[in-house]
Amino acid sequence: MDPVLLPAFKALGAGIAAIGMGLAGIGLGNIFGNYLSAAIRNPAAADGQFGRLIFGFAVTEALGIFSLLIALLLLFT
């Protein structure tokens, strides 16, 4: 592989991997928006769904952090 193009390919791969951070933000907005919509429609059931809300938040945020980790590994190794 051409050593001149290697940094460009690293930056390109890291940029593509970092797209997951933006998608995680979109996912968090979707999760919380749907929870608020459901809580307004049926306030009695909102407390029962709060645990699922927190689990969805944790999984989505973990995937976003994982994509950031992959982007940094591609960029700095």
C-alpha positions as CSV (number, residue, x, y, z in Angstrom):
1,M,0.0,0.0,0.0
2,D,1.2,3.5,-0.8
3,P,2.5,5.1,2.4
4,V,1.3,8.5,1.2
5,L,-2.4,7.4,1.1
6,L,-2.4,5.6,4.4
7,P,-3.2,8.6,6.6
8,A,-6.0,9.6,4.2
9,F,-7.5,6.1,4.4
10,K,-7.3,6.2,8.2
11,A,-9.1,9.5,8.3
12,L,-11.7,8.3,5.9
13,G,-12.3,5.1,7.9
14,A,-12.5,7.0,11.2
15,G,-15.0,9.5,9.7
16,I,-17.2,6.7,8.5
17,A,-17.0,4.9,11.9
18,A,-17.9,8.2,13.7
19,I,-21.2,8.3,11.9
20,G,-22.4,6.0,14.6
21,M,-22.2,8.8,17.1
22,G,-24.7,10.9,15.2
23,L,-27.0,7.9,14.8
24,A,-26.8,7.2,18.5
25,G,-28.0,10.8,19.1
26,I,-30.9,10.3,16.7
27,G,-31.7,7.0,18.5
28,L,-31.8,8.7,21.9
29,G,-34.1,11.4,20.6
30,N,-36.4,8.8,19.2
31,I,-36.4,6.8,22.4
32,F,-37.2,9.8,24.7
33,G,-39.6,11.3,22.3
34,N,-41.6,8.2,22.1
35,Y,-41.5,7.7,25.8
36,L,-42.8,11.3,26.4
37,S,-45.5,10.8,23.8
38,A,-46.7,7.6,25.5
39,A,-46.4,9.1,29.0
40,I,-48.7,12.0,27.9
41,R,-51.3,9.6,26.5
42,N,-51.3,7.2,29.4
43,P,-49.7,8.7,32.6
44,A,-50.6,5.7,34.7
45,A,-48.4,3.3,32.7
46,A,-45.4,5.7,32.5
47,D,-43.8,4.5,35.7
48,G,-43.9,0.9,34.5
49,Q,-42.0,1.8,31.3
50,F,-39.3,3.9,32.9
51,G,-37.0,0.9,33.4
52,R,-37.2,0.1,29.7
53,L,-36.5,3.7,28.9
54,I,-33.3,3.7,30.9
55,F,-32.2,0.3,29.4
56,G,-32.8,1.7,25.9
57,F,-30.8,4.8,26.8
58,A,-27.9,2.7,28.1
59,V,-27.8,0.4,25.1
60,T,-28.0,3.3,22.6
61,E,-25.3,5.3,24.4
62,A,-23.0,2.2,24.6
63,L,-23.3,1.7,20.9
64,G,-22.4,5.4,20.3
65,I,-19.4,5.1,22.6
66,F,-18.4,1.9,20.9
67,S,-18.4,3.6,17.5
68,L,-16.3,6.5,18.9
69,L,-13.8,3.9,20.2
70,I,-13.6,2.3,16.8
71,A,-13.1,5.6,15.1
72,L,-10.3,6.6,17.5
73,L,-8.6,3.2,17.1
74,L,-8.7,3.5,13.4
75,L,-7.3,7.1,13.5
76,F,-4.5,6.6,16.0
77,T,-3.2,3.1,15.3
